[in-house]
Amino acid sequence: MSPVDDARYNSSYSTTIERRGCTAETREKILEDLKGWVVDPKGAKVYWMNGMAGTGKTTIVYSLCEWLEENRRLGGNYFCSRISALCRDVNNIVPSLAYQLAQYSSAFRSALCKILEEKPEASKLDVKWQFQKLVQEPMQAVKTAMPESVVIVVDALDECDDGDAFRLFLETLLKLAADLPLKFFVTSRPEPSIRVKMLAPGYSRSVLHLHDIEESIVEADIKKYVTEALGSMSPPPSPNEVERLAKLAGKLFIYAATAVRYIHPGDLPVNSSARLRTMLGMVSGSSKQHDELNGLYTGILSVAVDRKRLEEQEVNDILLTLRTVVCAKEPMTVRTLASLLNLAEQRVRFSLQPLRSILHVQEGVQGLVSPFHASFPDYLFDKRRSEEFHCETTQHSEILANGCFDVMKAQLKFNICKLESSFLFDKDVSDLQERIEKSISAALSYACRYWVEHLRQGNSTVMVRIRLVDFLTHRLLFWMEVLNLERRMAIGGEILRQVQHWLPKVMADAEAFVARFAAGACMRSTPHIYISGLPFCPRSNSVHENYWGRTRGLIDVKGSGVEHWPSAAIGIWKTDSKVLSVAFSPDGTCIVSGGDDGTIRVRDARTGDTVAGPFKGHTNSVWSVAFSPDGTHIVSGSEDQTIRVWDARTGDTVAGPFKGHTSSVWSVAFSPDGMHIISGSEDQTIRVWDARTGDTVAGPFEGHTNSVWSVAFSPDGTRIVSGSKDQTIRVWDARTGDTVAGPFKGHTSSVWSVAFSPDGMHIISGSEDQTIRVWDARTGDTVAGPFEGHTNSVWSVAFSPDGTRIVSGSKDQTIRVWDARTGDTVAGPFKGHTSSVWSVAFSPDGMHIISGSEDQTIRVWDARTGDTVAGPFEGHTNSVWSVAFSPDGTRIVSGSKDQTIRVWDARTGDTIAGPRAHKFGQVSCILSRRHAHRLWLQRSNHPSMGCTHWRHRRWTIHTTHRSSPVSCILSRRHPHRLWLRGSNHPSMGCTYWRHRRWTIQRAHTYSPVSCILSRRHAHRLWLL
């Protein structure tokens, strides 16, 4: 586990941001009540203290933690913070709390260690499973060993940046807290999403609305605080001035704290008496929620940005610096701010001086600058509140994106840390951390990590695109160096993927190169970006085109294997049953699958880890699954004749089983608004259900005289189309069940697949009669077709996103693309599959087509030319029943009769995630200098073996290193695989399949080639 130490209440980070406890003799009543709840054995298990921004929540919690620690009752604490990437990640909360509990209790520590031995990845699961594995299970095992009244504290939950995750955290906490020997104290603003969970019926909790405390009590505490904080003024404020200042603050402690910082900063020589008079001159009294803070912040900024006194450049510097601080993705030093803004450090320091009452500025070279309170960015981003000082996020993000590009252009360079050898792993370079600190500035580190976030939030101008192309053309590999050295390579592919739509081809090439490097062993040694990554990059990839000509002495690998780049499946997710249906969540981060054992599972689309499930309830095969439009629920249809709706995160049954069908449910789908569900069944009917209650909203719709194979909603959700084994298509009113149109007759055999066009005006159908037809969705007239060309059943049809083209997949092993209006063949037939094509779909941008086949492969095709863009993706060992693109078009999920799910990179064919374990036996090998086509293998204490020739293939090694033999690893699990690696350096990450020829013209002077030789098939060689 990796706990976040900065999130502790008294961490060094808390000192940095000036977190502190209550002033003496303030908030006494609240703290006494909280202490009473702690020691009360009958007290609620969960206490929620909420309050508006600035009401002093964190200060109260800090004081409570001090008291709990003094009395040995603090089991763990986590203070969320919007300005810290680690502290705002809700996925870090439970592991950090579990770690602290293990420090608190030796019994808990022992129980936790046992669980981590069994499930070491527990801290990487979603928060529900984290809580169950890291807190609930070990705590249940040592329940009697825990002392009474141990408290877990979580502050400022609303400052986490994943709303779904923190709602799941709350839901899990409320559900499981009752059975744990712990109490939980949680604070947040009264955000609707948190309020709904915390006040839901059925849970035991105490609630304190901090902003509802009687104003006179709060005012008295603010007076005490102001009197103490301004006591060192000369002369100190009079009682009347203190009272007037407290009146201005109302119930907002942040108002008082900010006013104190402005009036008497302590570290700056100012006329405090004059500033006090300025503050007291501000008008208050409005009852509007933000008026007090608005007036305070506007008043401070009006003084700081005094246009009459300051030069125009000085005003611009102040506003530029201020907006950069609030738009930054993490606190920055003055030097970093200066670098990003291309200003002299002295100008930035001058700009910060009048802002110290609203910005926290640490002293020293490494001192960080951050907003004093979360309410200030809220004010600045709201134009109605901040008016002339408003920060327009889009405009300023463009400024910061350009600043990041400037920094990277000036500071990125080849071999930035001067690594001498590719034979060493980065971790074995003794002084690497010192080199990183010396060579990679904080500004460069920030720019490399966050340039894409600022780019996405800014304006997509021509100039920005030019700068992006310049970066990809000249500095991509240097940028990879920084990420890899800082051990952040895993985020590289995701960074590029976020703006792939800006420059689809170039960005896709770069993302493929980065993702491939990040997924392999090469990333352990940064020099192998050049030594291994670049030589095995296809010539057609723009990364190779841009960088190969600038290299010298690298191995030059040629052959069709390089050009097609390997299609190996890295992620293969084994299941306990056949996978009958799969679907991506709307955001593409999760995959749901239904199996023939009646279970549903939700997996992380990248890692393959089970996020939720198995969901158990169905008593027979699950033939159809789908996410709701918002991704929170899953609907499933089963051979047990029922439909169920599940919570996508917890697996709880939200509704169902919906009973009514009298035979298997073949097809289910949510309506576009997520309120209803449709189902098609072998009982020849269609039904519409209320997605929440399971009540039948409409139906059964009767009319078909045989099984209903396919159903779909129209884009506006008002109509339903169905295709049946009775050879007809029908369109129904989704509310009444009346037949709106149909039956559409024309097909002479079963209708396997139906779909609405994007505008809802037309319907397409694919049939066993080998044809495709386009129908007017209202009249049933044949608009186009039958489209003839396939020589066997048409299993699957789909519209392109713009509705102008149709793709079809057939039992004749081909894919065709048709003009939706004329029926002319636009492209195809695409040939390559060796068995029936079960499923086809367009990518979201309409540029590519995905196909899944009974030949156990998935292919991606260029939708216009029919060229194989990627694939065949080999790995499945039985028919591929279902394929689908992720919403962003970068990934493909496939479900197969071989009981596995695979997720592939849509461009390269690499699998994004999944288990990749092999058991290896060690073998060494030496390439023959005398006979370039021979490979000599040697086991320890075993005579050398000569492999004199490989049938149908010849290898040519023009040069090899004279003193560095190549070592290799033979797979015990797969005897036809041989893994080779250079002496004392990481294996390289390219894999290769049969029917390809590789020619290695030159070996690098100090890095031998890595490959895999097939023992079973003498003509196969796998290259790493």
N, C-alpha and C positions, 0 to 999 in steps of 0.2 A: 504494500500500500504506500501511497505517497501523500501524507497529510500536508495541508497548507498551513504552515506555521504563521504566516502573516494574518490569518483569520482569527487568531487568538486575541482576546480582549486586550491583553497587555503586551502584545508583540512589539518588536522594534518598529514595524510598520505603523502600529497604532500611535506611536510617538511621532512618527513622520507626519501623520495627518492630524496631529494634536487631538487625539481622542482622550477623553478624561472623564472622571467621575463628577458627581454633583458637588457643588459648593456646600460647605458645612452649614447645617441647619436649613437646607432647602430640600424640597421633595420628601420631607420626613414622613408624611402621612402615607404617601404612595409606597415608599420603601418598607414601612412597617406592615402594611397590608400584604405586600409580597412576601415578607419574611414569615408572616402568619400562614400564608398559603403553603410555603415550603415545609413547615414543621407540622402542619395539620395532616394526620394520617388519613383523614376522610376528604382531604382537598382534591379537586379535580386533577386528572392526570395531565391535562394540557391547559396552559394559561396563555391567552392571546392578548397582548397589550398593543393596541393600534393607536395611531395618531397622525394627524396631518403633518406635512413637512414642517420641520422647525419646532415641534412641540417638545423636544428634549428626550426622545425615546432612548437613543444610544447612550446618552449620559446616565440615565437611570439604570440601564442594563449594566453599564460598566460598574456602577456602585454596587449593584446586586451581585455581580460576579466577584467583586472584591470580598463581600461579606460571605458568599458561599465558599470561596477558597479558604478564607480564614477559619471557617467552621467545618472544613473537610466535607463539603456537600457538593462541590462542583465536579460533576462527572465529565463534562466536556462543554466547549463553547465554540461557536462559529459566528463571526461578525462579517456579514456580507458587505461588499463595497463595490459600487458601480465603477469606480475609477481603477480597480485592480482586476486584471483579466482572470487571475486565479481566484480571487475572493468573490467574484460575481458568477462563477461557474457552479451551478447547483449540483453538478455531479461530483464536486469535491467535498460536499458537506458531510455525507454519511461516512466516507472513509476517514475523514479527519476526526469526526466524533468517535468513531470506533477505536481509532488509534489512541485518543486521549482516555477513553474508558479502559483500554488495556493498560495504560500507565497508572490509572487510578486503582484498578483491581487486578491482582495477580490471578485470581480465579477466572475472571473474565478473559484475561490474556491467554490462559491455557486453552480455554474453550474456543477462542477465536483462532488460535494457531491451528487447532485441529481442523477447523472448517476451511482455513486457507490452504492447508495441505491437500484437502479433497477438491477444493474449487479455487485454485490460485487466481483465477480471473474475476473473482467476485467483485472486486472494486471497480471493474470496467463495465459492469452491467448497468442497466437503467436504475433509477433511484429506488424503485419498488423492490427490485431484487437485491440491490445493495443493502437496503434496510433489513430485509428478511435474513440475508446471509451474514451480514457483518454486525447486526445489533440484535435482532429478535432471537435467532437460533442460539447464539452463544449466551445471551442473557437468560433465556429459558433454562439452559443447562446449569446455570449457577445462581438461580433465583434466590435460593436460601442463603447464599454466601454474601449477598449484597446488603450493605447497611441501609437503613431507612432514609427517606428524603434526599436521595441523590438526584440532582437536577441537571438536565441538559439545556443549554441556552443557545438559541439561534436568533440573531438580531438582523433587522433590515432585510427580510426575505424578499421584499419587493424590489430590491436592487439587483437581484439575479437577472440574467439576460435570457433565460429560457422559460417562458411562461408556462408551457405545457409541463416541463419537468418540475417546476416548483409546485404546481398544482398537484402533480402526482405525488410529490414528497408529502404535501399536507394531507392528501387523501390517505396515504399509507400510514402516516403518523397517527392520524385520528383513529384509524381502524385498528392498529396494533398496540397503541399505547396502553389501553386498558389492562392488558395482560402482562405488562412489564413492570419490574420493581424500580421504575424511574418516573420522574416528572419532567415535563417539557415546557420550557418558557420560550415563546415565540413572539417576535415583534415585527411590525410592518406598518406601512401606510394602509389605510382602509380601501385598498384597490378592490374593485368589484370581483375580480377573479379569485382573490384570496378571501374576501368577505363571504362569498357564496359557500366556499368549502368550510370555513371556520364556523359558520352559523348553521350549517346543514343539520337537520334533526337526526337524533339517534346517537350522538356522541356526547361524552362528558367533558366539558371544558369550562374555564372561567374566562371572562372577557372584561377588559378595561379599555374604554374609549378615552384616551388621554386628553383629546381636545374637548371632551364634554365635562371635564372637571371644572368646578365653579371658578369663575374668573378671578374672584377676590383671593382665592387660595394661591392660584398661579401668580397673580400680581405680587403677592407678599413674598413669594420665593424669588421672583425676578428682582424685587427691590433689594433683597439680601445679596443676590449675586452682583448686581450693579454696584452696590455700596462697597463690596469687597474688591471688585475688579478695578474700580476707579479710585480706590482709596489712596493710591500713590500719586494721584494728580496734585498739582500745586497751583491754586488751592483745590481741594477735593470738591465734588459737586455738593450743593446744598441738599437737604432732605426734600425740598420742593422740586428741585431739578431731577432728583432720583425718581420721585413719584411721577413726574411728567414723562420721563423716559419709559418708566414701567407701563404707563397708560398707552404710550405709543406702541409698545411691544404687544399689548393685549395678552394672548396666551402663547405667543411664539418666543420660545427661548432663543431660537436662532436669530431673531430680530435683535434681542438684547445682546447676544454674543457678537454679532456683526457690528452693531453700534459701538460696543466697547472697543473692538479692534480698530474701528475707524477713529474714534475719539482719542484713544490713548494706546497706540500700537506698541509702545514699549521699546521697540528696537529702532525707532525713527524719531528724530527731533521734530516735533510738530507743535503747533499752538493748540493744545488740547481744549482750552477754555473756548477758543473761537469755534472749534469743531463741535463742541457740545452745544453752543448757541445755534449753530447751523442745523444740528440734528433736531433740537427742540423746536426749530422754526418750521419743521415739516408738518403738514396738515394730516390728521388721521380722523377716524371716527366713522368711516364707511363700514358697513357690515359685510361687504363683498369678501369672498373667501381669500383672495390674494392681495387685496388692496394694501394691507400693511407692508407686506414684503415688496410689492411693486414700488411703493413710495420710497421704501428704504433703499432698495437697489438702484432705482432711478436717481435718487438724491446723491448717492455715493458716486455713481458714474458721471453725473453732471459736474461734480466737483473735479473728478479725476480727468475728465476730458473737457477742460476749460478752453474752448476755442478762442476766447479773447486773449488768454494769457499765453497759449502754446502756439508754436509754429505748426503749419499744416502737416509737415512730415512727422512731427512728434505726435500729433493726434492720430495720424494714420498708423504709426508704430504701435501706439497703445491699443487701438481697436484690433489691429492685426494680431498682436500678441494675445490679447484677451480671447478672441474667437478661436485661436489655435489651441489654447489651453482647454477650452470647453469641448472642442471637436476632437481632441486627441484621443486615441484608443487606449492610452495608458499615460500616467504622469511622466513628464519629461524633465530633463535638466535644462538649465538656461542655455548651456552649450548646444544641446540638441535642438531646442527651439530656434536658436540663432542659425544653425545649419539648415534646418528645414525652410526657414523664412529668408535665408540668404541675407541676414543682417549681422552686423557686428555685435558681439556679446554685450558690449557696453550699451548699445541702443536697446537691447532687450531688457537689460537690468534697469535702465532708466524707465522703460515702459511699465515695468512691474511695480515700481515704487508707489504710485498712487492707487494701485489695485490690491494692496496687501490686506485690506479689510474684507475683501471678498475672495481673494486667492491666497492659498497657503504657499509660501515660498521658503523652502528650507535653505539654510545657509550652507556654504561650502560648494566646491566644484561639482560634487555629486548630488547636491541638493535638488529635490524634485519640486515641481510646481503643479498644483492641482487646485480645483475649486474647493473653497472652504466648506461648502455644504451642497448637497444634491439639489436643493431648491434653486440654486443660482443658475445652473444650466437650463432648468425648466423655464425660468424667467426669460433667459436670453433667447431661447429657441421659439418663444411665443411672441409673435409680432404685436399682438394686441396688448401685451403686457409691457414689452421692452421698447416698443416704438422705434425711436431713432437709433437705439443701441442694438437692435435686433440682429441676430446672427443667422443669415440665410445659409442653411446647411449645404445646399447644392453648390452655391458659389464658393464657399470656403473649402469644401471638400476638393473642388477642382484645384484650388490654390495649393492645398496640401499634397494632392497627387503629383502636381508639377514639382513641388518641393522634394518629394520622395525620388522622382526621376532625376532631379538635379544632383541629389546626394549620391545616388547609385552611379550616375555617370562620372562623377568626380572621384569616387572612392573605390568602386569595384575594380578588380584587376586579376590577372591570371596568377594562380598560386599565392593567394593573398597572405597566407601564413607561412610561406616559404618552406613547405614540406619537402624534405630531401628525397624520400623514397616511397614508392608505391608498395613496397614489400611489407610495410608496417600498417597495422590497423591504427586508426586515429587514436584509439584509447591507449596505444602503446607508445605514443609520442610523449615523452616525459614532461616537456614544458609546454604542451599544447595550450593549456588554459592561459598561460602568460602570453603566448603568441596571439591568441584570440583577443585578449584584452588590449594588447598593443596595436593590433592591426585592424580590428573591427570596432569602429566607434559606436557609441550608443545611438547616434543619428543613423548610421548605416544599418545597424541591427533593426531599428524601428522601421526604416524605409523598406527593408527587405521583407518584413513581416506584414506591413499594413498598407503598402501602396495600392493593392487591389481594392481594399475596403474604401479608401478615399476615392479611387477611380470610379467605383460603382455608385457611390453616393453623389458624385459630381456630374457635371454636364458632359455629354459625349460629343465634344467638339472635334473638328478636323485636326486641330493642333494636338490634342490629347492622343488621338489615334496615331498621328505621326510619331509621337514620342513613344507610344507603345510598340510600334513596329521597330523603331530604333533600338529599344531595349531588347526585344526578342532577337534582333539581328546581331547585336554586338555584345550584349552583356548577360544573356540567359545563363550560360555555363558558369560565369563568375558569381552570379546570384545563387546558383545551386551550391557553389562552394560555401558561401556564408551560411545558408540553411543547414547544410550537412555538418559543418564544423560546430554550429550551435545546437546540433541534434534536433533540428526542426524540419528535417527533410520530409517527414510524413505529411506536412501541410502544403508542400509545394504543388502537388497536383491539384489539390482543392483550390488553392489560390488562383491558378491559371484557369481552372474550370469555371470560375465565377464570371469571367468576362469572355468566355469562349465565343459567345454570340457576336462580339464586336468584330472579330477577324476569324471566322470559323476554321478555315484550313490551317492557317499559321498557328493559331492558339491550340487547335486540336493536336497538331504535330508536336508542339512544345509540351503540352500536357501529357501526351503519350510517352515522350522521352523521359520526362521527370518522374512520372508514375512508375515506369518500368525500372528506373534506377532505384527509386525509393523502395521498391518491393523486393529487391534482391540483396545478396550478400555484399555486392559492390559498395553499398553505402557505408560500410565499415571503414573504407579507406577513400578519402576524398579525391586523391589523384585519379581514381578509376572512373570519375566522370569523363575524363579524356581517354584514358588507356583502354577501358573496357566498354563504356557506354557508347562513345562516338563511333568506334569501328563497326559495331554491330547494329548501328542505326541505319535503316533503309535509305538508299540514295534518293528516293523520292520524298523523303521526309525533309521539311524545310530546315530542321536543325542540322542535318548532315550537309545540306546545300550551303548553309551560312557559315559553318565552322570547320568543315573538313579541310578546305583549302588553306587554312591558317595553321595546320598542324604539320609536324615532321616526325618521321620515325615510328609511327603507329602501325600496327598490323592492318593490312588492307584486305578485308574479307569481301569476297565477291561470290555471286551465285544467286539463283532464284530464291534460296532460303532467306537471304538477307532482305531481298526486295519485298517478300510477302510478310516478313517479320513473323515470329512464332505465334501460333494460335493456341498455345497450351492453356489448359484451364488450371489456374493456380488455386482457385477456391472451389472445392467440391464439398457440398454439404450433405452428408449422409443422413438419411432419415430412417425411421423404423417401419415405414410403409411406403407404398407407391405414392408419388406426388401426382395428384390429379388436377390441381388447379393452383395457379400462382398469380399474384398481382402486386404491383408497386403501390406504396402509399402516395398520396398526392405530391408530397415534397421529395419523393424519391429516396428517402433515407431508410425505409423499412420495406420488408417483403412479407406478405402473408401467404401461407400455403395450406392447402387442404389435402388430407391423405385418405387412402382407402381404409385406414383404421378408425376413421371417424373423428380425428383430431385436427386442430388448427394450430399453427405456430406462427409467431412473428419473429423475424430475424433482422438483425442489423444488416443493411444492404452492403456494407463495406467489410465488416469483420466476420459476418456469418454467425455471430453470437446470438443465442436465443434471447430476444428482448422480452418476450412474453410467451407463455404456453409451456406445454401443450394445453390448449383449451379443450376440455373434455365435456361432452354432453351428447353429441350425436352418437347413434348406435350403429351407424353404417357409413359407407364411403361418403366423403365430402366432394361433390362434383364441381362446385362453383363457389368462389370467394371474391369479395370486393370490398374496398375501403369506402367509407363515406367521403363526401367531397372535402370535409375539413380534416380528414385523417384520424378522427378520434374513435370511430367505430368500425367494426367489420361485420359484414353480413355473410352468412354461409348457407348453402343449400345442399341437402344431403339425400342419399338413397333411402334414408329412414323416413322420408316423406315430410320432413320438417325444415323450417328456416329458423336460424338463431342470429341474434345480434349481440356482439361482444364488445366490451371496452378494449380498445386496441392496446392499451398499456398494461392494464391489470389482468385481463382475461376474464373479468367478471361478466356474467350474463346480464346484459343490459335489458334485453327483452327476449321472450321466447321460452320454449319452442313455439313457433307459430304453426299451429296444426290446421289442416284443412285439405291439403292435397292427399290423394289416395294412392299415389305411386311416387316414384323417384322424382326429386326436384333437380332438373338438369341445368337451369340457368337462373341467376339472381343478379340484381343490380339496384343501386340506390338511384333515386331521382336526383336531378341537378341541385336541388335545395337541401337534400339529405333528409327530408321529412318522410319520404315514403320508400318502399321497397317493392320491386316487382319480381315475380317468379314464374318460370315456365316449367311444366311438369310432363312426365310420361302419362299422366291421367288426362291429357289432351286439353288442359285448362291453363289460364293465366290468372294470377291473383295480385292485388295491390294491397299492401299492408301498411299500417301506421308503424313507422320505424321505432317509435318509443314504446307503444303499448302492445303491439302485435295484433291489434284489432284489424279485421278485414275492412279496408276502406272501400274497396270495390272488387267485385268478382264473386265467384269464379266467372271469368269470361269464357263462355262456351261457344264453340263454332268449329274449331278444328276437329278432325275425325281421326287423328293419330297423334303421336308424341309431339310435344312442342320442344324443339331443339334449341331455339335461340330467341331471346327477348332483349329489347333495348328501349330506353326512353328517348323521346325527341329532345333536342337541345333545350327547349323551353319547359320540358317536363309535363306537357299537357297531353301528349300522345304516347302510345306504346306500339311498337311493331313486333310481330312474332313470325317466326318461320317454322314450318312443321313438316313432319314425315308424310303428311297428306298432300304434299306438293304445292301448297298455297302459302301466301303471305297475307296477313291481316293487320289492319291498323285500328287501334281501339282508343276511345276517350279514356284517359287515365283516371278520371273521377267517376264516370258513370258506367264504364264498361261497354258502352254502346259501340257498335262497329262504325268507325268513322269512314273507313274505306276498305274494300275487299269483300270477299277474298280475291286476291290478285292471282289470276290463273294464267299459266303459260308454261311453267316448268313441267316436265314430264316425269320427274322423280323427286325424291326428298329434297327439301330446302334446308341446307346445313347451316347457313350463316346469313344474317341480315344486319343492316346498320342504316341509320339516318345519315344524310349528308350534313355537313357542319351548319348549313342554314336551315335545316329541317324541311326543305322543300322536296327532297328526293329520297328514295330508299334503294339500296342495292341488295341483291340476293345472289348467293352462289348455290349451285345445285348439283345433285348426283347425276343430272342429265348432261353434265360437262359444259354448261353455259352460265353466263352472268347476265343479269338483267337490271336495268335501271327503271324505276317506276316513279310516276308522279305520286307523291305521298298523300295527296288529297283525293285524286280521282281514280288512281289505280291504273291509269293509262301507261303503256310502255313508252317511256321517254327515249330509251335507247336499248338496243339489243334485240334478240339475244347476241351476246358477244361470243363468237365461236372461235376456237383455236385450240383449247385444251382437248386432249384425247382421253380424258377420264374424269372422274368426279371432281368438282370444285369444292374443296373443304372450307376455304376461308376467303373472305373478301373484306376490304376496308377502303374508305375514302382517304385521299390525301387531306392534310389540314386545310388547304384552301378549296377543297371540293372539286377540283378540276380533273383529278385523275383517280383511277381505281386500281388497286393491286389485287391479284388473285393468286392463290396457291392451290395446287391440284395434286391428285393421285398420280398424274402422269409425270411427276417429279420435277415440274417446272413452275416458274413464277412469271406472270405477265403483268404489264402495266398498260392500262387502257385510257383513252380519252373519255371522260365521263359523259360527254355530250354526243360524240359521234360513234364511239365504239371502236375507233381506230386503235391499232396497237401502237402505243407510244414507245414502248421498249419491251424487249423480250422476244422469244422466251428466254429467261435466265436459266441456264443449265449448269448443273454442278451436283445437285442432290442425286442420290442413287436410290431413293424410295419416296413414298408419298410426302407431299408438303402439307402438314397439318395446320400450320398457323402462319399468317403474314400480317405485318403492320408497318405503317409509315413511321419514321422518326418524327418528333414534334415539329422539326423545321421542314419536313417534306423532302429532304435531300437524299435520305437513305431508306432502304427497305430491309426489314428483318424477316427471316424465315426460319421455321423450325420443322424438322423432318423426322420421318420414321427411320431415316438412316442414322439417327442418333447425333446429328450435328445441327448447329445453328450457323447461318451465314448472314452477312450484312452486304448489301448490294448498293451500288450507285443507282439511284432511282431513274436516272436519265439514260445512262449508257449500258447498264446491266453488268458493268465490271464488278468483280468481287472486291469490295472495299476491305473486307476482312473475312477470314474464314477460309475453309470450313473450320469452325470451332469444334475441335474434336475432344471427346472426353466422356460424353454420355455413352452408356453401353446398351441402351435400348431406345425405343422411339421417343422423340421429343414432341410432347403433346401441346405444349403451350409456351409462347414467347411473348415478351412485351418490352417496349422501350421504357426507360425512366422518363419522367416528365421533362427533364432537360436534354434528353436525347443522347447522353454520354454513356449510359449503361444499358445492359440487356439482362433480363432474367429469363431463365429457361427452367421448365419443369419436365421431367422425363419419367417414362415407365420404369427406368432403372432405379427409381426411388431416391433420386438426388435432385438438388436444386443447385444451379450454377449462376453466378453473376459475372458477366463478361464486360470488358471495356469495348464499347461499340465500334471503336476505330481500330484498335490493335488486336482484339481478340483475347487479350490477357484477361484472366479472371481477376476481379477486383479484390476478392477476399475469400477466406475459407481455410481449412486445415491443409497443410502441405507436408505432413510428416513422412519420412522414409527412414528405415533402419539400414545403416550402411556397414559394409565390411571394407577395411582399408586395403588398397592396392596401390602400388606405385607404378609409374610408367615412364618410358623415355622414348622420344621421337627419334627415329633412325635418321642420322645425318647422311648415311651412305645411300639409303633407299628411302626417298621422300614419301613413298606410299606405304611404309611399314610403321607399325606402332608396337613397341615392346612393353609388355606388362610384367610386373614382378610383385609377388606377395612377399611379406617378410619371411625369411628362411625358406623360400620356395624358388625353384629354378625359374629363370626367365622364360617368358612365353612370347613367341614371335607371331604377330598377325601380319602376314606377308601381303595380303591383298583383300580388298573388300569387293565382293561381287557387284557388278554394275556401277561401281563408283570408284573414282580415283582421287586421292588427296595429294595436293602438291604443296609442300612446305619449302619455300625458297630459302628462308633463313630462320634459324632458331638460335636461342642464346646458348653459348657453348658450355657454360658452367651451371646452368639452372635447369635441371630436369623437371619435367612436369609431373606432379603427383595427381592421383585420382582416387575416387571413392566408388566402389562397386555397390550397387543397391541390392541388398538381400531380398527385399520385398519384391522388387521388379528386376529379375536377373538380366533383362535386356537393356538396363541402363547403367552407364558408367560415367561417373562424375569426375572431371579432372580439374585440378587447380594448381596454380604456380606455387613454387616453394615459398613459404613464409608470406604469402599475400592472399587476400580474399578471393574466393571463386567469383567468376564474373557472370552476369545475369542475362544471358540470352539462351533460349532453348530452341531446338530445331527438330523437325519431323522428317519422315520418310519422303522419298521422291524429290529430294532437293540435293544440289551439288554445291559444295563450298570449296573455294580456292583461297588459301591463305598465302598471300604473296610475300608479306614481310612480317616478321615477329618483332615486337618492341624490344629494344635492347636490354630491358631489365624486367619485362613482364611476359612470361610465357602464356600460351593460349589455353583457355579452359574449354573443355568439351565433354560430351557424353557419347560413348561408343556403344552401339547395340550389340550385345553378345548373341541374342536370339536371331536377329536379322542382320546379317553381315553387311548389308548395304545401307544401314541406318547409322547416322552419327548425330548426336545431340550436342549442340554448342551452348555453353553457359555464357 
